[in-house]
Amino acid sequence: MIADAVRQVGGDHVQVTALMGPGTDPHTYLPSPSDASALASAHVVFFNGLHLEGKMTQLLEENQAGAARAVAVSRAIEPARLLHADGGDGAHDPHVWFDVRLWLKCVEVVRDELAAVDPARAADYRANADRYLNELDALDREVREKAGRLPASRRVVVTSHDAFGYFARAYGFEVRGLQGVSTAAATGTRDVDELANFLGQRQIPAVFCETSVRPKGLEKVLDTVREKYGREVRLVGGADALYSDALGEPGTSGESYVGMVRHNIDVIVRALSQ
């Protein structure tokens, strides 16, 4: 998502290397020797922050002492607009891109940093950012309109991990995840039973796979619902899996941030309308 934003704002003036590509889970990503080399050769390094990058965080923090700027794109979001992660340790939920209005703030950080690093082309970066920010503003309105097609009682999104909190708050959904905000969190029998009871008692029609998380845990939950409640809950996956922590491969509906957001809301509304 960040690489896409940098390409949108930087245009032909930037060469972008994304260390975490399509389908990658940043929570469990392990840096490679080539990552350190790429960081060392960069003019500016953009990362999400809010502890999203897991074991990459140390490498990013160490790089801040180097020649390149290391910039957390989430830094301009006011603390009051951040959600707290589970666990009670004061950490924030890092999945800010699911609220398009918050992602606008992240794109503005990209714009300002590129202009500072390359002032000769600052006007181009600002013009590109203005165009892209207008596109994102329209996207936010589109998501709100599509979400409004669902009755409030049907706006329940259940996924593998609790990545959609900002989406829920922004667009009027209730969300549940088998795991917490990080896929590195362990899942136990109690977690499975609690989610199965929620699905059975609320008669939720569908749950959603994520492209960057294996569906094994959700499959176990649905087995439990079947055994305890005699109900079949649809597992939405394959080409309709939701994009959560990464964009899709080139040529897929989720290859860009705008495409990812549009894909997700279309899948969610379609599945929960049935």
C-alpha positions as protocol buffer text, in pm:
chain_id: "A"
residue {
  index: 1
  type: MET
  ca { x: 0 y: 0 z: 0 }
}
residue {
  index: 2
  type: ILE
  ca { x: 283 y: 236 z: 84 }
}
residue {
  index: 3
  type: ALA
  ca { x: 476 y: 155 z: -233 }
}
residue {
  index: 4
  type: ASP
  ca { x: 161 y: 225 z: -435 }
}
residue {
  index: 5
  type: ALA
  ca { x: 120 y: 564 z: -266 }
}
residue {
  index: 6
  type: VAL
  ca { x: 484 y: 655 z: -334 }
}
residue {
  index: 7
  type: ARG
  ca { x: 445 y: 562 z: -701 }
}
residue {
  index: 8
  type: GLN
  ca { x: 128 y: 768 z: -729 }
}
residue {
  index: 9
  type: VAL
  ca { x: 291 y: 1076 z: -578 }
}
residue {
  index: 10
  type: GLY
  ca { x: 642 y: 1029 z: -717 }
}
residue {
  index: 11
  type: GLY
  ca { x: 546 y: 936 z: -1072 }
}
residue {
  index: 12
  type: ASP
  ca { x: 838 y: 908 z: -1312 }
}
residue {
  index: 13
  type: HIS
  ca { x: 1072 y: 1083 z: -1068 }
}
residue {
  index: 14
  type: VAL
  ca { x: 1104 y: 790 z: -828 }
}
residue {
  index: 15
  type: GLN
  ca { x: 1225 y: 433 z: -838 }
}
residue {
  index: 16
  type: VAL
  ca { x: 1031 y: 234 z: -579 }
}
residue {
  index: 17
  type: THR
  ca { x: 1135 y: -96 z: -424 }
}
residue {
  index: 18
  type: ALA
  ca { x: 872 y: -268 z: -207 }
}
residue {
  index: 19
  type: LEU
  ca { x: 1036 y: -501 z: 44 }
}
residue {
  index: 20
  type: MET
  ca { x: 703 y: -668 z: 125 }
}
residue {
  index: 21
  type: GLY
  ca { x: 518 y: -762 z: -191 }
}
residue {
  index: 22
  type: PRO
  ca { x: 170 y: -897 z: -274 }
}
residue {
  index: 23
  type: GLY
  ca { x: 31 y: -1151 z: -29 }
}
residue {
  index: 24
  type: THR
  ca { x: 301 y: -1085 z: 232 }
}
residue {
  index: 25
  type: ASP
  ca { x: 209 y: -1079 z: 601 }
}
residue {
  index: 26
  type: PRO
  ca { x: 408 y: -791 z: 752 }
}
residue {
  index: 27
  type: HIS
  ca { x: 342 y: -908 z: 1109 }
}
residue {
  index: 28
  type: THR
  ca { x: 553 y: -1220 z: 1060 }
}
residue {
  index: 29
  type: TYR
  ca { x: 790 y: -1099 z: 786 }
}
residue {
  index: 30
  type: LEU
  ca { x: 1158 y: -1179 z: 843 }
}
residue {
  index: 31
  type: PRO
  ca { x: 1407 y: -938 z: 685 }
}
residue {
  index: 32
  type: SER
  ca { x: 1659 y: -1078 z: 440 }
}
residue {
  index: 33
  type: PRO
  ca { x: 2019 y: -967 z: 377 }
}
residue {
  index: 34
  type: SER
  ca { x: 1902 y: -799 z: 56 }
}
residue {
  index: 35
  type: ASP
  ca { x: 1657 y: -588 z: 258 }
}
residue {
  index: 36
  type: ALA
  ca { x: 1940 y: -431 z: 455 }
}
residue {
  index: 37
  type: SER
  ca { x: 2122 y: -356 z: 129 }
}
residue {
  index: 38
  type: ALA
  ca { x: 1810 y: -194 z: -22 }
}
residue {
  index: 39
  type: LEU
  ca { x: 1758 y: 20 z: 286 }
}
residue {
  index: 40
  type: ALA
  ca { x: 2121 y: 131 z: 284 }
}
residue {
  index: 41
  type: SER
  ca { x: 2102 y: 242 z: -81 }
}
residue {
  index: 42
  type: ALA
  ca { x: 1772 y: 432 z: -55 }
}
residue {
  index: 43
  type: HIS
  ca { x: 1731 y: 809 z: -45 }
}
residue {
  index: 44
  type: VAL
  ca { x: 1416 y: 774 z: 167 }
}
residue {
  index: 45
  type: VAL
  ca { x: 1252 y: 475 z: 335 }
}
residue {
  index: 46
  type: PHE
  ca { x: 878 y: 477 z: 398 }
}
residue {
  index: 47
  type: PHE
  ca { x: 719 y: 236 z: 643 }
}
residue {
  index: 48
  type: ASN
  ca { x: 383 y: 216 z: 818 }
}
residue {
  index: 49
  type: GLY
  ca { x: 489 y: 238 z: 1181 }
}
residue {
  index: 50
  type: LEU
  ca { x: 268 y: 152 z: 1481 }
}
residue {
  index: 51
  type: HIS
  ca { x: 462 y: -177 z: 1505 }
}
residue {
  index: 52
  type: LEU
  ca { x: 305 y: -320 z: 1188 }
}
residue {
  index: 53
  type: GLU
  ca { x: 635 y: -437 z: 1046 }
}
residue {
  index: 54
  type: GLY
  ca { x: 712 y: -683 z: 1325 }
}
residue {
  index: 55
  type: LYS
  ca { x: 1071 y: -804 z: 1310 }
}
residue {
  index: 56
  type: MET
  ca { x: 1150 y: -544 z: 1043 }
}
residue {
  index: 57
  type: THR
  ca { x: 1103 y: -269 z: 1301 }
}
residue {
  index: 58
  type: GLN
  ca { x: 1453 y: -308 z: 1447 }
}
residue {
  index: 59
  type: LEU
  ca { x: 1611 y: -290 z: 1102 }
}
residue {
  index: 60
  type: LEU
  ca { x: 1409 y: 21 z: 1019 }
}
residue {
  index: 61
  type: GLU
  ca { x: 1501 y: 188 z: 1346 }
}
residue {
  index: 62
  type: GLU
  ca { x: 1870 y: 109 z: 1294 }
}
residue {
  index: 63
  type: ASN
  ca { x: 1850 y: 259 z: 946 }
}
residue {
  index: 64
  type: GLN
  ca { x: 1736 y: 594 z: 1087 }
}
residue {
  index: 65
  type: ALA
  ca { x: 2095 y: 659 z: 1184 }
}
residue {
  index: 66
  type: GLY
  ca { x: 2205 y: 611 z: 823 }
}
residue {
  index: 67
  type: ALA
  ca { x: 2204 y: 842 z: 524 }
}
residue {
  index: 68
  type: ALA
  ca { x: 1842 y: 773 z: 423 }
}
residue {
  index: 69
  type: ARG
  ca { x: 1538 y: 924 z: 586 }
}
residue {
  index: 70
  type: ALA
  ca { x: 1319 y: 660 z: 752 }
}
residue {
  index: 71
  type: VAL
  ca { x: 963 y: 787 z: 760 }
}
residue {
  index: 72
  type: ALA
  ca { x: 657 y: 635 z: 926 }
}
residue {
  index: 73
  type: VAL
  ca { x: 366 y: 734 z: 703 }
}
residue {
  index: 74
  type: SER
  ca { x: 125 y: 707 z: 998 }
}
residue {
  index: 75
  type: ARG
  ca { x: 308 y: 978 z: 1193 }
}
residue {
  index: 76
  type: ALA
  ca { x: 67 y: 1260 z: 1092 }
}
residue {
  index: 77
  type: ILE
  ca { x: -243 y: 1083 z: 1224 }
}
residue {
  index: 78
  type: GLU
  ca { x: -359 y: 1242 z: 1547 }
}
residue {
  index: 79
  type: PRO
  ca { x: -334 y: 999 z: 1843 }
}
residue {
  index: 80
  type: ALA
  ca { x: -704 y: 1051 z: 1919 }
}
residue {
  index: 81
  type: ARG
  ca { x: -790 y: 899 z: 1579 }
}
residue {
  index: 82
  type: LEU
  ca { x: -586 y: 584 z: 1641 }
}
residue {
  index: 83
  type: LEU
  ca { x: -746 y: 266 z: 1774 }
}
residue {
  index: 84
  type: HIS
  ca { x: -584 y: 67 z: 2051 }
}
residue {
  index: 85
  type: ALA
  ca { x: -480 y: -291 z: 1985 }
}
residue {
  index: 86
  type: ASP
  ca { x: -592 y: -578 z: 2202 }
}
residue {
  index: 87
  type: GLY
  ca { x: -369 y: -689 z: 2488 }
}
residue {
  index: 88
  type: GLY
  ca { x: -394 y: -381 z: 2708 }
}
residue {
  index: 89
  type: ASP
  ca { x: -32 y: -276 z: 2652 }
}
residue {
  index: 90
  type: GLY
  ca { x: -117 y: 64 z: 2506 }
}
residue {
  index: 91
  type: ALA
  ca { x: -14 y: -29 z: 2152 }
}
residue {
  index: 92
  type: HIS
  ca { x: -215 y: 105 z: 1861 }
}
residue {
  index: 93
  type: ASP
  ca { x: -384 y: -84 z: 1581 }
}
residue {
  index: 94
  type: PRO
  ca { x: -157 y: -29 z: 1277 }
}
residue {
  index: 95
  type: HIS
  ca { x: -415 y: -104 z: 1001 }
}
residue {
  index: 96
  type: VAL
  ca { x: -490 y: 264 z: 933 }
}
residue {
  index: 97
  type: TRP
  ca { x: -529 y: 220 z: 555 }
}
residue {
  index: 98
  type: PHE
  ca { x: -874 y: 66 z: 601 }
}
residue {
  index: 99
  type: ASP
  ca { x: -1012 y: 412 z: 674 }
}
residue {
  index: 100
  type: VAL
  ca { x: -957 y: 599 z: 350 }
}
residue {
  index: 101
  type: ARG
  ca { x: -975 y: 932 z: 533 }
}
residue {
  index: 102
  type: LEU
  ca { x: -677 y: 829 z: 748 }
}
residue {
  index: 103
  type: TRP
  ca { x: -487 y: 707 z: 443 }
}
residue {
  index: 104
  type: LEU
  ca { x: -519 y: 1056 z: 299 }
}
residue {
  index: 105
  type: LYS
  ca { x: -302 y: 1174 z: 590 }
}
residue {
  index: 106
  type: CYS
  ca { x: -41 y: 909 z: 506 }
}
residue {
  index: 107
  type: VAL
  ca { x: -30 y: 1016 z: 140 }
}
residue {
  index: 108
  type: GLU
  ca { x: 29 y: 1374 z: 255 }
}
residue {
  index: 109
  type: VAL
  ca { x: 334 y: 1253 z: 450 }
}
residue {
  index: 110
  type: VAL
  ca { x: 468 y: 1088 z: 134 }
}
residue {
  index: 111
  type: ARG
  ca { x: 413 y: 1411 z: -60 }
}
residue {
  index: 112
  type: ASP
  ca { x: 589 y: 1628 z: 196 }
}
residue {
  index: 113
  type: GLU
  ca { x: 888 y: 1394 z: 233 }
}
residue {
  index: 114
  type: LEU
  ca { x: 945 y: 1355 z: -140 }
}
residue {
  index: 115
  type: ALA
  ca { x: 929 y: 1733 z: -178 }
}
residue {
  index: 116
  type: ALA
  ca { x: 1184 y: 1773 z: 102 }
}
residue {
  index: 117
  type: VAL
  ca { x: 1423 y: 1512 z: -39 }
}
residue {
  index: 118
  type: ASP
  ca { x: 1391 y: 1639 z: -397 }
}
residue {
  index: 119
  type: PRO
  ca { x: 1289 y: 2008 z: -380 }
}
residue {
  index: 120
  type: ALA
  ca { x: 1360 y: 2066 z: -750 }
}
residue {
  index: 121
  type: ARG
  ca { x: 1056 y: 1852 z: -834 }
}
residue {
  index: 122
  type: ALA
  ca { x: 841 y: 1952 z: -536 }
}
residue {
  index: 123
  type: ALA
  ca { x: 575 y: 2109 z: -759 }
}
residue {
  index: 124
  type: ASP
  ca { x: 532 y: 1783 z: -949 }
}
residue {
  index: 125
  type: TYR
  ca { x: 496 y: 1584 z: -627 }
}
residue {
  index: 126
  type: ARG
  ca { x: 232 y: 1826 z: -499 }
}
residue {
  index: 127
  type: ALA
  ca { x: 38 y: 1814 z: -826 }
}
residue {
  index: 128
  type: ASN
  ca { x: 46 y: 1434 z: -832 }
}
residue {
  index: 129
  type: ALA
  ca { x: -63 y: 1424 z: -469 }
}
residue {
  index: 130
  type: ASP
  ca { x: -352 y: 1662 z: -531 }
}
residue {
  index: 131
  type: ARG
  ca { x: -481 y: 1438 z: -811 }
}
residue {
  index: 132
  type: TYR
  ca { x: -445 y: 1124 z: -602 }
}
residue {
  index: 133
  type: LEU
  ca { x: -599 y: 1278 z: -290 }
}
residue {
  index: 134
  type: ASN
  ca { x: -903 y: 1379 z: -494 }
}
residue {
  index: 135
  type: GLU
  ca { x: -930 y: 1021 z: -618 }
}
residue {
  index: 136
  type: LEU
  ca { x: -913 y: 890 z: -262 }
}
residue {
  index: 137
  type: ASP
  ca { x: -1175 y: 1139 z: -148 }
}
residue {
  index: 138
  type: ALA
  ca { x: -1411 y: 1004 z: -415 }
}
residue {
  index: 139
  type: LEU
  ca { x: -1324 y: 648 z: -310 }
}
residue {
  index: 140
  type: ASP
  ca { x: -1419 y: 723 z: 50 }
}
residue {
  index: 141
  type: ARG
  ca { x: -1760 y: 848 z: -62 }
}
residue {
  index: 142
  type: GLU
  ca { x: -1804 y: 538 z: -280 }
}
residue {
  index: 143
  type: VAL
  ca { x: -1734 y: 303 z: 12 }
}
residue {
  index: 144
  type: ARG
  ca { x: -1982 y: 488 z: 232 }
}
residue {
  index: 145
  type: GLU
  ca { x: -2252 y: 466 z: -34 }
}
residue {
  index: 146
  type: LYS
  ca { x: -2199 y: 94 z: -90 }
}
residue {
  index: 147
  type: ALA
  ca { x: -2189 y: 18 z: 283 }
}
residue {
  index: 148
  type: GLY
  ca { x: -2519 y: 201 z: 317 }
}
residue {
  index: 149
  type: ARG
  ca { x: -2684 y: -58 z: 93 }
}
residue {
  index: 150
  type: LEU
  ca { x: -2663 y: -311 z: 377 }
}
residue {
  index: 151
  type: PRO
  ca { x: -2903 y: -296 z: 672 }
}
residue {
  index: 152
  type: ALA
  ca { x: -2715 y: -221 z: 994 }
}
residue {
  index: 153
  type: SER
  ca { x: -2794 y: -569 z: 1128 }
}
residue {
  index: 154
  type: ARG
  ca { x: -2604 y: -728 z: 837 }
}
residue {
  index: 155
  type: ARG
  ca { x: -2291 y: -517 z: 866 }
}
residue {
  index: 156
  type: VAL
  ca { x: -2079 y: -779 z: 1043 }
}
residue {
  index: 157
  type: VAL
  ca { x: -1737 y: -873 z: 903 }
}
residue {
  index: 158
  type: VAL
  ca { x: -1559 y: -1178 z: 1046 }
}
residue {
  index: 159
  type: THR
  ca { x: -1201 y: -1247 z: 932 }
}
residue {
  index: 160
  type: SER
  ca { x: -888 y: -1439 z: 1029 }
}
residue {
  index: 161
  type: HIS
  ca { x: -734 y: -1156 z: 1227 }
}
residue {
  index: 162
  type: ASP
  ca { x: -863 y: -830 z: 1367 }
}
residue {
  index: 163
  type: ALA
  ca { x: -741 y: -602 z: 1088 }
}
residue {
  index: 164
  type: PHE
  ca { x: -1063 y: -420 z: 1002 }
}
residue {
  index: 165
  type: GLY
  ca { x: -1119 y: -203 z: 1309 }
}
residue {
  index: 166
  type: TYR
  ca { x: -1065 y: 125 z: 1124 }
}
residue {
  index: 167
  type: PHE
  ca { x: -1291 y: 4 z: 843 }
}
residue {
  index: 168
  type: ALA
  ca { x: -1562 y: -77 z: 1097 }
}
residue {
  index: 169
  type: ARG
  ca { x: -1543 y: 260 z: 1269 }
}
residue {
  index: 170
  type: ALA
  ca { x: -1536 y: 459 z: 945 }
}
residue {
  index: 171
  type: TYR
  ca { x: -1811 y: 277 z: 756 }
}
residue {
  index: 172
  type: GLY
  ca { x: -2048 y: 149 z: 1021 }
}
residue {
  index: 173
  type: PHE
  ca { x: -1958 y: -219 z: 1055 }
}
residue {
  index: 174
  type: GLU
  ca { x: -1906 y: -458 z: 1344 }
}
residue {
  index: 175
  type: VAL
  ca { x: -1594 y: -670 z: 1303 }
}
residue {
  index: 176
  type: ARG
  ca { x: -1457 y: -983 z: 1465 }
}
residue {
  index: 177
  type: GLY
  ca { x: -1125 y: -1158 z: 1408 }
}
residue {
  index: 178
  type: LEU
  ca { x: -1011 y: -1501 z: 1519 }
}
residue {
  index: 179
  type: GLN
  ca { x: -671 y: -1355 z: 1607 }
}
residue {
  index: 180
  type: GLY
  ca { x: -585 y: -1012 z: 1741 }
}
residue {
  index: 181
  type: VAL
  ca { x: -449 y: -724 z: 1534 }
}
residue {
  index: 182
  type: SER
  ca { x: -128 y: -922 z: 1474 }
}
residue {
  index: 183
  type: THR
  ca { x: -123 y: -1259 z: 1299 }
}
residue {
  index: 184
  type: ALA
  ca { x: 173 y: -1345 z: 1522 }
}
residue {
  index: 185
  type: ALA
  ca { x: -71 y: -1387 z: 1813 }
}
residue {
  index: 186
  type: ALA
  ca { x: -150 y: -1741 z: 1916 }
}
residue {
  index: 187
  type: THR
  ca { x: -499 y: -1885 z: 1871 }
}
residue {
  index: 188
  type: GLY
  ca { x: -643 y: -2129 z: 2124 }
}
residue {
  index: 189
  type: THR
  ca { x: -950 y: -2347 z: 2165 }
}
residue {
  index: 190
  type: ARG
  ca { x: -1122 y: -2070 z: 2361 }
}
residue {
  index: 191
  type: ASP
  ca { x: -1078 y: -1827 z: 2070 }
}
residue {
  index: 192
  type: VAL
  ca { x: -1230 y: -2080 z: 1830 }
}
residue {
  index: 193
  type: ASP
  ca { x: -1524 y: -2153 z: 2060 }
}
residue {
  index: 194
  type: GLU
  ca { x: -1598 y: -1786 z: 2127 }
}
residue {
  index: 195
  type: LEU
  ca { x: -1605 y: -1698 z: 1759 }
}
residue {
  index: 196
  type: ALA
  ca { x: -1811 y: -2007 z: 1676 }
}
residue {
  index: 197
  type: ASN
  ca { x: -2067 y: -1909 z: 1940 }
}
residue {
  index: 198
  type: PHE
  ca { x: -2081 y: -1557 z: 1801 }
}
residue {
  index: 199
  type: LEU
  ca { x: -2147 y: -1687 z: 1449 }
}
residue {
  index: 200
  type: GLY
  ca { x: -2404 y: -1940 z: 1564 }
}
residue {
  index: 201
  type: GLN
  ca { x: -2597 y: -1711 z: 1794 }
}
residue {
  index: 202
  type: ARG
  ca { x: -2598 y: -1414 z: 1557 }
}
residue {
  index: 203
  type: GLN
  ca { x: -2668 y: -1632 z: 1251 }
}
residue {
  index: 204
  type: ILE
  ca { x: -2391 y: -1465 z: 1051 }
}
residue {
  index: 205
  type: PRO
  ca { x: -2416 y: -1584 z: 686 }
}
residue {
  index: 206
  type: ALA
  ca { x: -2051 y: -1558 z: 582 }
}
residue {
  index: 207
  type: VAL
  ca { x: -1694 y: -1511 z: 703 }
}
residue {
  index: 208
  type: PHE
  ca { x: -1404 y: -1386 z: 496 }
}
residue {
  index: 209
  type: CYS
  ca { x: -1061 y: -1526 z: 415 }
}
residue {
  index: 210
  type: GLU
  ca { x: -770 y: -1285 z: 379 }
}
residue {
  index: 211
  type: THR
  ca { x: -517 y: -1308 z: 98 }
}
residue {
  index: 212
  type: SER
  ca { x: -220 y: -1285 z: 336 }
}
residue {
  index: 213
  type: VAL
  ca { x: -345 y: -1526 z: 606 }
}
residue {
  index: 214
  type: ARG
  ca { x: -403 y: -1901 z: 583 }
}
residue {
  index: 215
  type: PRO
  ca { x: -774 y: -1991 z: 633 }
}
residue {
  index: 216
  type: LYS
  ca { x: -707 y: -2298 z: 851 }
}
residue {
  index: 217
  type: GLY
  ca { x: -821 y: -2124 z: 1170 }
}
residue {
  index: 218
  type: LEU
  ca { x: -1147 y: -2005 z: 1019 }
}
residue {
  index: 219
  type: GLU
  ca { x: -1215 y: -2350 z: 880 }
}
residue {
  index: 220
  type: LYS
  ca { x: -1186 y: -2490 z: 1234 }
}
residue {
  index: 221
  type: VAL
  ca { x: -1433 y: -2227 z: 1355 }
}
residue {
  index: 222
  type: LEU
  ca { x: -1686 y: -2320 z: 1088 }
}
residue {
  index: 223
  type: ASP
  ca { x: -1650 y: -2688 z: 1176 }
}
residue {
  index: 224
  type: THR
  ca { x: -1738 y: -2596 z: 1533 }
}
residue {
  index: 225
  type: VAL
  ca { x: -2042 y: -2395 z: 1423 }
}
residue {
  index: 226
  type: ARG
  ca { x: -2159 y: -2693 z: 1220 }
}
residue {
  index: 227
  type: GLU
  ca { x: -2120 y: -2930 z: 1515 }
}
residue {
  index: 228
  type: LYS
  ca { x: -2275 y: -2705 z: 1782 }
}
residue {
  index: 229
  type: TYR
  ca { x: -2545 y: -2524 z: 1588 }
}
residue {
  index: 230
  type: GLY
  ca { x: -2609 y: -2737 z: 1280 }
}
residue {
  index: 231
  type: ARG
  ca { x: -2554 y: -2432 z: 1062 }
}
residue {
  index: 232
  type: GLU
  ca { x: -2350 y: -2382 z: 750 }
}
residue {
  index: 233
  type: VAL
  ca { x: -2160 y: -2055 z: 733 }
}
residue {
  index: 234
  type: ARG
  ca { x: -2011 y: -1963 z: 397 }
}
residue {
  index: 235
  type: LEU
  ca { x: -1633 y: -1918 z: 382 }
}
residue {
  index: 236
  type: VAL
  ca { x: -1567 y: -1644 z: 126 }
}
residue {
  index: 237
  type: GLY
  ca { x: -1225 y: -1702 z: -29 }
}
residue {
  index: 238
  type: GLY
  ca { x: -1042 y: -1765 z: -353 }
}
residue {
  index: 239
  type: ALA
  ca { x: -1072 y: -1467 z: -586 }
}
residue {
  index: 240
  type: ASP
  ca { x: -1311 y: -1309 z: -333 }
}
residue {
  index: 241
  type: ALA
  ca { x: -1071 y: -1323 z: -37 }
}
residue {
  index: 242
  type: LEU
  ca { x: -1027 y: -984 z: 127 }
}
residue {
  index: 243
  type: TYR
  ca { x: -705 y: -790 z: 96 }
}
residue {
  index: 244
  type: SER
  ca { x: -586 y: -700 z: 444 }
}
residue {
  index: 245
  type: ASP
  ca { x: -212 y: -657 z: 505 }
}
residue {
  index: 246
  type: ALA
  ca { x: -97 y: -656 z: 142 }
}
residue {
  index: 247
  type: LEU
  ca { x: -214 y: -570 z: -208 }
}
residue {
  index: 248
  type: GLY
  ca { x: -275 y: -828 z: -480 }
}
residue {
  index: 249
  type: GLU
  ca { x: -59 y: -953 z: -764 }
}
residue {
  index: 250
  type: PRO
  ca { x: -42 y: -741 z: -1082 }
}
residue {
  index: 251
  type: GLY
  ca { x: -351 y: -801 z: -1292 }
}
residue {
  index: 252
  type: THR
  ca { x: -578 y: -872 z: -994 }
}
residue {
  index: 253
  type: SER
  ca { x: -852 y: -643 z: -864 }
}
residue {
  index: 254
  type: GLY
  ca { x: -635 y: -561 z: -562 }
}
residue {
  index: 255
  type: GLU
  ca { x: -316 y: -461 z: -741 }
}
residue {
  index: 256
  type: SER
  ca { x: -354 y: -98 z: -627 }
}
residue {
  index: 257
  type: TYR
  ca { x: -477 y: 62 z: -306 }
}
residue {
  index: 258
  type: VAL
  ca { x: -788 y: 198 z: -477 }
}
residue {
  index: 259
  type: GLY
  ca { x: -855 y: -143 z: -632 }
}
residue {
  index: 260
  type: MET
  ca { x: -804 y: -317 z: -298 }
}
residue {
  index: 261
  type: VAL
  ca { x: -1052 y: -95 z: -117 }
}
residue {
  index: 262
  type: ARG
  ca { x: -1309 y: -126 z: -395 }
}
residue {
  index: 263
  type: HIS
  ca { x: -1266 y: -505 z: -413 }
}
residue {
  index: 264
  type: ASN
  ca { x: -1314 y: -543 z: -39 }
}
residue {
  index: 265
  type: ILE
  ca { x: -1633 y: -338 z: -10 }
}
residue {
  index: 266
  type: ASP
  ca { x: -1784 y: -503 z: -319 }
}
residue {
  index: 267
  type: VAL
  ca { x: -1712 y: -854 z: -183 }
}
residue {
  index: 268
  type: ILE
  ca { x: -1841 y: -769 z: 163 }
}
residue {
  index: 269
  type: VAL
  ca { x: -2166 y: -613 z: 44 }
}
residue {
  index: 270
  type: ARG
  ca { x: -2231 y: -893 z: -204 }
}
residue {
  index: 271
  type: ALA
  ca { x: -2166 y: -1173 z: 49 }
}
residue {
  index: 272
  type: LEU
  ca { x: -2367 y: -1018 z: 331 }
}
residue {
  index: 273
  type: SER
  ca { x: -2661 y: -936 z: 102 }
}
residue {
  index: 274
  type: GLN
  ca { x: -2729 y: -1303 z: 33 }
}
